[in-house]
Amino acid sequence: MTKNIILIISILSFSLSYGQYNWTSGKVILKNGDTLKGLLKIPMTSGSLLSFSKNKLEYKKDKKGKKKKFDKTEVHKIYFSGISNPDLGYYEYVPLTSNKMALFKLIRNGKVKLYIRTIKITVNTGFEGNNPIGSGKKVKKIKEYYMIRETEKVATRVFQESDGLSIAYKASLRTFKNYMKEYFSDCDNVLSYINDDLYEDFDVKQIIEDYNLLCE
């Protein structure tokens, strides 16, 4: 019985593995209006989860510069630069609950904003060899999309992508479309496009782009 319980727990449990960004060229725009250019470093999950809450942004003007730290109450935006930098773009703190914020990449801006982050999850898959507690592991990368209106205090998770496959909000394309129609019910153009199947599956980027362009 004990072994069965351990097996169930090991299969269902997962962990987020956190690492630390290397010093990367960019700039931080502070809420007081100051812009600091130089090298930036933020906590993140191993791989490319761009998310932090309790830990602070680290900044220094150059390699030999004095290190400074800023928290979420001071940071407005972060921008990573560099032609070959895969993380090029703006990042902002996004409220996930009333008391929790995380850092996301901004991919659509306007009345409704769309953000993305990638998390790397280590999943325990069960027993391995003679190990009684189970050490089989599999690492998965999951992209999460969140959106938020100007008037909202908390962002909404739209859907996830895992290994190139979309995992819709509440796990079905039909539910995703119904949710999009409910969320954007104040825009007749977007509603008609969704009803007429003019969007690709889970194409929240285009839906939000059209909404910001066509709707008041």
Backbone as numpy.savetxt, mean C-alpha at the origin, in Angstrom:
# Nx Ny Nz CAx CAy CAz Cx Cy Cz
-3.87 -34.82 18.98 -4.70 -33.62 18.98 -3.83 -32.36 18.98
-2.80 -32.38 19.86 -1.91 -31.21 19.94 -1.21 -30.97 18.62
-0.74 -32.05 17.98 -0.05 -31.91 16.70 -0.98 -31.35 15.64
-2.26 -31.81 15.67 -3.23 -31.30 14.69 -3.47 -29.82 14.88
-3.56 -29.37 16.16 -3.76 -27.95 16.44 -2.58 -27.14 15.94
-1.37 -27.66 16.22 -0.16 -26.97 15.77 -0.13 -26.87 14.26
-0.52 -27.96 13.59 -0.53 -27.97 12.12 -1.50 -26.92 11.59
-2.69 -26.83 12.16 -3.68 -25.86 11.70 -3.16 -24.44 11.90
-2.58 -24.20 13.07 -2.06 -22.86 13.35 -0.94 -22.51 12.41
-0.04 -23.48 12.13 1.10 -23.20 11.27 0.68 -22.95 9.85
-0.40 -23.58 9.39 -0.88 -23.37 8.03 -1.53 -22.00 7.90
-2.30 -21.62 8.93 -3.06 -20.38 8.84 -2.26 -19.15 9.22
-1.20 -19.32 9.98 -0.47 -18.15 10.46 0.43 -17.57 9.39
0.72 -16.27 9.51 1.65 -15.62 8.59 2.33 -14.49 9.34
3.41 -14.00 8.75 4.12 -12.90 9.40 4.58 -11.92 8.35
4.62 -10.65 8.72 5.17 -9.61 7.87 6.62 -9.40 8.27
7.55 -9.51 7.32 8.94 -9.36 7.67 9.41 -7.97 7.31
9.96 -7.27 8.30 10.32 -5.87 8.14 11.81 -5.70 7.98
12.18 -4.83 7.09 13.58 -4.52 6.90 13.77 -3.03 7.01
14.74 -2.50 6.29 14.99 -1.06 6.34 15.49 -0.62 4.99
14.94 0.48 4.49 15.44 1.05 3.24 16.91 1.40 3.38
17.63 1.25 2.28 18.96 1.84 2.21 18.79 3.34 2.00
19.84 4.10 2.23 19.77 5.53 1.98 19.53 5.77 0.49
18.46 6.53 0.19 18.02 6.72 -1.19 17.82 8.21 -1.47
18.23 8.65 -2.66 18.08 10.06 -3.02 16.60 10.43 -3.10
16.29 11.61 -2.60 14.91 12.07 -2.65 14.75 13.36 -1.89
13.50 13.65 -1.60 13.22 14.85 -0.82 12.01 14.60 0.06
11.98 15.31 1.18 10.83 15.23 2.06 10.23 16.62 2.16
8.92 16.70 1.96 8.19 17.96 2.08 7.49 17.94 3.43
7.85 18.87 4.28 7.31 18.90 5.63 6.02 19.71 5.70
5.25 19.48 6.73 3.97 20.18 6.88 4.15 21.66 7.16
5.33 22.05 7.61 5.57 23.47 7.86 5.98 24.22 6.59
6.02 23.49 5.45 6.35 24.11 4.17 7.78 23.92 3.73
8.65 23.46 4.61 10.06 23.26 4.26 10.21 22.02 3.37
11.17 22.08 2.43 11.52 20.95 1.59 13.00 20.63 1.81
13.29 19.40 2.17 14.66 18.98 2.43 15.08 17.96 1.38
16.14 18.25 0.66 16.65 17.34 -0.37 17.91 16.65 0.15
18.06 15.39 -0.21 19.24 14.65 0.22 19.01 13.16 0.17
19.38 12.46 1.24 19.23 11.01 1.34 18.16 10.69 2.36
17.27 9.77 2.01 16.16 9.39 2.87 16.22 7.90 3.18
15.67 7.55 4.33 15.64 6.14 4.73 14.39 5.91 5.55
13.58 4.93 5.16 12.35 4.65 5.90 12.25 3.16 6.19
11.58 2.77 7.28 11.33 1.36 7.55 10.39 0.79 6.50
10.57 -0.45 6.16 9.69 -1.10 5.20 9.80 -2.60 5.35
8.85 -3.33 4.79 8.96 -4.77 4.83 10.05 -5.19 3.85
10.65 -6.32 4.09 11.66 -6.84 3.17 11.00 -7.00 1.82
11.68 -6.60 0.76 11.05 -6.54 -0.54 10.65 -5.12 -0.79
9.37 -4.80 -0.80 8.99 -3.44 -1.15 7.74 -2.93 -0.46
7.47 -3.36 0.76 6.35 -2.76 1.47 6.74 -1.36 1.91
6.05 -0.39 1.40 6.35 1.00 1.75 5.34 1.44 2.79
5.61 1.09 4.02 4.65 1.34 5.08 5.37 1.55 6.39
5.00 2.59 7.10 5.55 2.75 8.43 4.59 3.53 9.31
4.63 3.25 10.59 3.70 3.91 11.50 4.45 4.50 12.68
4.95 3.67 13.60 5.62 4.17 14.78 7.02 4.70 14.45
7.71 4.06 13.52 9.08 4.46 13.21 9.10 5.75 12.41
10.25 6.39 12.41 10.36 7.71 11.81 11.16 7.71 10.51
10.87 8.67 9.68 11.66 8.91 8.49 13.04 9.42 8.91
14.10 8.89 8.29 15.45 9.37 8.56 15.94 10.17 7.36
16.62 11.25 7.64 17.08 12.16 6.58 18.49 12.66 6.90
19.30 12.79 5.84 20.57 13.51 5.95 20.88 14.15 4.60
21.54 15.27 4.64 21.77 16.05 3.42 22.67 15.32 2.44
23.69 14.62 2.94 24.58 13.83 2.10 25.12 12.68 2.94
26.04 11.90 2.37 26.53 10.71 3.06 27.17 11.03 4.41
27.81 12.19 4.50 28.49 12.57 5.74 27.64 13.50 6.61
26.44 13.78 6.17 25.60 14.72 6.89 25.06 14.16 8.20
24.60 15.05 9.06 24.02 14.66 10.33 22.60 14.12 10.12
22.32 12.99 10.75 21.02 12.35 10.58 19.94 13.03 11.40
18.79 13.26 10.78 17.63 13.81 11.46 16.45 12.86 11.28
15.50 12.92 12.21 14.33 12.06 12.14 13.05 12.90 12.16
12.05 12.44 11.39 10.76 13.12 11.33 9.65 12.08 11.46
8.59 12.42 12.16 7.48 11.48 12.30 6.29 11.91 11.45
5.20 11.16 11.53 4.05 11.39 10.67 3.37 12.72 10.92
3.59 13.31 12.09 2.99 14.61 12.37 3.74 15.73 11.67
4.94 15.44 11.16 5.77 16.46 10.52 5.86 16.30 9.00
5.63 15.08 8.51 5.84 14.77 7.09 4.57 14.97 6.28
4.67 15.72 5.18 3.54 15.89 4.25 3.66 14.91 3.10
4.78 14.91 2.40 5.02 13.99 1.29 6.49 13.59 1.27
6.74 12.44 0.67 8.10 11.97 0.43 8.22 11.67 -1.05
9.34 12.05 -1.63 9.55 11.81 -3.06 10.89 11.12 -3.25
10.86 9.95 -3.88 12.09 9.26 -4.23 12.44 9.56 -5.67
13.69 9.92 -5.92 14.14 10.30 -7.25 15.11 9.27 -7.82
15.59 9.54 -9.04 16.52 8.63 -9.70 15.87 7.96 -10.89
16.53 8.03 -12.03 15.96 7.50 -13.27 15.67 6.01 -13.18
16.58 5.24 -12.57 16.43 3.79 -12.52 15.78 3.31 -11.23
15.26 4.23 -10.43 14.66 3.86 -9.15 13.25 3.32 -9.36
13.00 2.03 -9.05 11.66 1.47 -9.26 10.61 2.07 -8.34
11.05 2.72 -7.28 10.12 3.33 -6.33 9.92 4.82 -6.58
10.32 5.28 -7.78 10.19 6.69 -8.14 8.75 7.15 -7.95
8.58 8.29 -7.32 7.25 8.85 -7.16 7.02 9.42 -5.78
5.78 9.86 -5.55 5.41 10.47 -4.28 4.76 9.45 -3.35
5.06 9.59 -2.07 4.49 8.74 -1.04 3.88 9.61 0.04
2.76 9.15 0.57 2.05 9.91 1.59 1.59 8.97 2.70
1.44 9.54 3.90 0.79 8.80 4.97 -0.69 8.70 4.65
-1.23 7.49 4.80 -2.65 7.24 4.52 -3.29 6.67 5.79
-4.41 7.25 6.24 -5.08 6.71 7.44 -5.83 5.42 7.13
-5.45 4.34 7.83 -6.12 3.05 7.64 -7.20 2.83 8.69
-6.99 3.40 9.88 -8.00 3.40 10.93 -7.93 4.78 11.59
-8.70 4.96 12.64 -8.70 6.25 13.31 -7.37 6.55 14.00
-6.57 5.51 14.27 -5.31 5.73 14.98 -4.11 5.05 14.32
-4.25 4.62 13.08 -3.16 3.94 12.38 -2.98 4.54 10.99
-1.74 4.87 10.65 -1.42 5.40 9.33 -0.28 4.59 8.74
-0.22 4.51 7.42 0.84 3.79 6.73 1.25 4.59 5.50
2.42 4.30 4.99 2.95 5.03 3.84 2.65 4.28 2.56
2.02 4.98 1.60 1.64 4.39 0.31 2.17 5.25 -0.83
2.32 4.64 -1.98 2.65 5.39 -3.19 1.36 5.93 -3.80
1.36 7.21 -4.12 0.21 7.85 -4.74 0.24 7.59 -6.25
-0.82 6.94 -6.78 -0.82 6.64 -8.21 -1.95 7.34 -8.97
-2.95 7.86 -8.27 -3.96 8.71 -8.90 -4.30 9.82 -7.90
-4.33 11.05 -8.40 -4.58 12.19 -7.52 -5.83 12.93 -7.98
-6.56 13.51 -7.04 -7.76 14.25 -7.39 -8.77 14.20 -6.26
-10.05 14.32 -6.62 -11.12 14.26 -5.61 -11.09 12.92 -4.88
-10.79 11.89 -5.63 -10.54 10.57 -5.04 -9.09 10.21 -5.33
-8.36 9.84 -4.31 -6.96 9.44 -4.47 -6.85 7.92 -4.44
-5.92 7.39 -5.23 -5.66 5.95 -5.25 -4.21 5.71 -4.86
-4.01 4.77 -3.95 -2.69 4.46 -3.45 -2.39 2.97 -3.62
-1.11 2.65 -3.61 -0.70 1.25 -3.70 0.48 1.00 -2.76
0.53 -0.19 -2.22 1.71 -0.65 -1.48 1.87 -2.14 -1.74
3.08 -2.63 -1.59 3.36 -4.04 -1.76 3.84 -4.61 -0.45
3.22 -5.68 -0.01 3.65 -6.35 1.21 4.18 -7.73 0.87
5.20 -8.13 1.59 5.77 -9.47 1.42 5.38 -10.29 2.64
4.64 -11.36 2.41 4.12 -12.19 3.49 4.80 -13.55 3.48
5.30 -13.99 4.63 5.85 -15.33 4.78 4.77 -16.22 5.37
4.33 -17.22 4.60 3.26 -18.11 5.02 3.84 -19.42 5.48
3.46 -19.86 6.68 3.85 -21.19 7.15 2.96 -22.23 6.47
3.58 -23.18 5.78 2.83 -24.16 5.00 2.69 -25.51 5.67
3.28 -25.70 6.86 3.11 -26.97 7.57 4.42 -27.57 8.00
4.41 -28.88 8.26 5.58 -29.58 8.75 6.63 -29.73 7.67
7.88 -29.77 8.09 8.98 -29.99 7.17 9.94 -30.97 7.82
10.08 -32.16 7.25 10.97 -33.17 7.82 10.45 -33.66 9.16
11.35 -33.75 10.15 10.98 -34.21 11.48 10.72 -33.06 12.45
10.62 -31.85 11.92 10.39 -30.69 12.77 8.94 -30.72 13.26
8.70 -30.88 14.59 7.33 -31.01 15.09 6.51 -29.74 15.06
7.17 -28.58 14.94 6.39 -27.34 14.98 6.15 -26.77 13.59
6.74 -27.40 12.57 6.47 -26.97 11.21 7.33 -25.80 10.78
8.14 -25.98 9.74 9.02 -24.90 9.29 8.94 -24.66 7.80
7.99 -25.33 7.13 7.82 -25.06 5.71 7.26 -23.67 5.50
7.92 -22.86 4.64 7.51 -21.49 4.46 7.47 -21.12 2.98
6.59 -20.20 2.65 6.48 -19.68 1.30 6.30 -18.18 1.37
7.06 -17.46 0.58 6.98 -16.00 0.58 6.11 -15.54 -0.59
5.14 -14.69 -0.30 4.25 -14.16 -1.33 4.29 -12.64 -1.30
4.25 -12.04 -2.46 4.14 -10.59 -2.56 2.69 -10.24 -2.92
2.15 -9.33 -2.19 0.77 -8.91 -2.42 0.72 -7.39 -2.58
0.09 -6.94 -3.66 -0.12 -5.50 -3.86 -1.51 -5.14 -3.36
-1.57 -4.08 -2.58 -2.84 -3.62 -2.04 -3.16 -2.23 -2.58
-4.41 -2.06 -3.01 -4.89 -0.78 -3.51 -5.88 -0.19 -2.51
-5.66 1.07 -2.16 -6.55 1.79 -1.25 -6.99 3.09 -1.92
-8.20 3.53 -1.62 -8.67 4.81 -2.15 -9.32 5.61 -1.03
-9.34 6.93 -1.23 -9.93 7.80 -0.22 -10.42 9.09 -0.87
-11.61 9.55 -0.48 -12.13 10.83 -0.94 -11.56 11.96 -0.09
-11.68 13.16 -0.62 -11.23 14.34 0.13 -11.96 14.48 1.45
-13.22 14.02 1.49 -14.05 14.20 2.68 -13.97 13.04 3.67
-13.24 11.99 3.33 -13.18 10.80 4.17 -11.98 10.86 5.12
-12.14 10.27 6.28 -11.08 10.26 7.28 -10.26 8.97 7.25
-10.79 7.92 6.63 -10.12 6.62 6.58 -10.19 6.08 5.16
-9.08 5.52 4.69 -9.03 4.95 3.34 -9.70 3.59 3.30
-10.15 3.21 2.11 -10.82 1.93 1.90 -9.94 1.03 1.03
-9.74 -0.20 1.46 -9.01 -1.16 0.63 -9.93 -1.63 -0.49
-9.47 -1.48 -1.72 -10.29 -1.82 -2.88 -10.14 -3.29 -3.24
-8.92 -3.71 -3.48 -8.64 -5.12 -3.74 -7.14 -5.37 -3.64
-6.77 -6.65 -3.76 -5.37 -7.05 -3.70 -5.00 -7.81 -4.97
-3.72 -7.78 -5.29 -3.18 -8.60 -6.38 -2.10 -9.50 -5.80
-2.20 -10.79 -6.07 -1.22 -11.74 -5.58 -0.72 -12.58 -6.74
0.60 -12.55 -6.99 1.20 -13.32 -8.08 0.52 -13.05 -9.41
0.17 -11.79 -9.64 -0.43 -11.40 -10.92 -1.92 -11.63 -11.00
-2.53 -12.22 -9.96 -3.97 -12.47 -9.98 -4.66 -11.51 -9.03
-5.78 -10.97 -9.46 -6.53 -10.02 -8.63 -7.38 -10.76 -7.62
-7.31 -10.31 -6.38 -8.19 -10.81 -5.34 -9.14 -9.67 -5.03
-10.34 -9.74 -5.51 -11.24 -8.59 -5.43 -11.68 -8.32 -4.01
-12.19 -7.11 -3.84 -12.84 -6.76 -2.58 -13.94 -7.76 -2.32
-13.85 -8.50 -1.23 -14.76 -9.58 -0.89 -14.75 -10.68 -1.96
-13.62 -10.78 -2.66 -13.26 -11.97 -3.44 -14.06 -12.26 -4.71
-14.71 -11.30 -5.32 -15.34 -11.58 -6.61 -15.42 -10.32 -7.46
-15.34 -10.50 -8.76 -15.42 -9.38 -9.68 -16.79 -8.71 -9.59
-17.83 -9.52 -9.46 -19.19 -8.95 -9.36 -19.30 -8.04 -8.14
-18.77 -8.49 -7.01 -18.83 -7.68 -5.80 -18.00 -6.42 -5.96
-16.84 -6.55 -6.62 -15.99 -5.38 -6.88 -16.75 -4.34 -7.70
-17.41 -4.78 -8.77 -18.16 -3.86 -9.63 -19.32 -3.22 -8.87
-20.01 -4.01 -8.07 -21.12 -3.46 -7.29 -20.61 -2.42 -6.29
-19.46 -2.69 -5.71 -18.90 -1.74 -4.77 -18.47 -0.45 -5.47
-17.90 -0.58 -6.67 -17.51 0.60 -7.44 -18.74 1.44 -7.79
-19.84 0.78 -8.15 -21.07 1.50 -8.49 -21.64 2.22 -7.27
-21.52 1.59 -6.12 -22.00 2.22 -4.89 -21.11 3.41 -4.51
-19.80 3.22 -4.58 -18.86 4.26 -4.16 -18.93 5.48 -5.08
-19.12 5.22 -6.39 -19.16 6.31 -7.37 -20.57 6.58 -7.87
-21.55 6.38 -6.99 -22.95 6.54 -7.38 -23.32 7.98 -7.71
-22.47 8.94 -7.36 -22.76 10.34 -7.65 -22.30 10.76 -9.03
-21.83 9.80 -9.84 -21.33 10.14 -11.18 -21.99 9.24 -12.23
-22.92 9.80 -12.99 -23.67 9.02 -13.98 -22.76 8.44 -15.06
-21.74 9.19 -15.48 -20.85 8.71 -16.54 -20.13 7.44 -16.12
-19.53 7.47 -14.94 -18.80 6.30 -14.45 -19.74 5.12 -14.24
-20.93 5.39 -13.71 -21.91 4.32 -13.51 -22.27 3.64 -14.83
-22.48 4.44 -15.87 -22.84 3.86 -17.17 -21.69 3.06 -17.76
-20.45 3.54 -17.57 -19.28 2.81 -18.07 -19.15 1.45 -17.38
-19.40 1.43 -16.08 -19.31 0.17 -15.34 -20.42 -0.78 -15.78
-21.63 -0.26 -15.90 -22.77 -1.10 -16.31 -22.59 -1.65 -17.72
-21.93 -0.89 -18.58 -21.72 -1.33 -19.97 -20.42 -2.12 -20.15
-19.76 -2.46 -19.04 -18.53 -3.26 -19.07 -17.45 -2.64 -19.94
-17.27 -1.33 -19.83 -16.26 -0.65 -20.62 -14.88 -0.66 -19.95
-14.83 -1.12 -18.70 -13.55 -1.19 -18.00 -13.01 -2.62 -18.00
-11.68 -2.73 -17.99 -11.06 -4.03 -17.78 -11.36 -4.49 -16.35
-11.21 -5.78 -16.09 -11.47 -6.31 -14.76 -10.60 -5.61 -13.71
-11.22 -5.16 -12.65 -10.54 -4.54 -11.50 -9.74 -3.29 -11.89
-10.18 -2.59 -12.94 -9.42 -1.42 -13.43 -9.78 -0.18 -12.63
-9.45 -0.21 -11.34 -9.79 0.91 -10.47 -9.02 2.16 -10.85
-7.84 2.01 -11.45 -7.06 3.18 -11.87 -7.83 4.01 -12.88
-8.39 3.36 -13.88 -9.13 4.08 -14.92 -10.45 4.62 -14.39
-11.10 3.85 -13.52 -12.36 4.31 -12.94 -12.15 5.61 -12.17
-11.12 5.65 -11.34 -10.85 6.85 -10.55 -10.39 7.99 -11.44
-9.61 7.68 -12.47 -9.17 8.72 -13.41 -10.37 9.36 -14.09
-11.30 8.54 -14.54 -12.52 9.07 -15.20 -13.37 9.85 -14.21
-13.50 9.36 -13.01 -14.29 10.06 -12.01 -13.72 11.45 -11.72
-12.41 11.51 -11.52 -11.78 12.80 -11.23 -11.88 13.77 -12.39
-11.93 13.24 -13.62 -12.00 14.08 -14.81 -13.41 14.51 -15.16
-14.37 13.59 -15.02 -15.72 13.81 -15.54 -16.75 14.26 -14.52
-16.46 14.06 -13.23 -17.50 14.27 -12.23 -17.16 15.42 -11.30
-18.17 16.11 -10.89 -18.00 17.24 -9.96 -17.76 16.73 -8.54
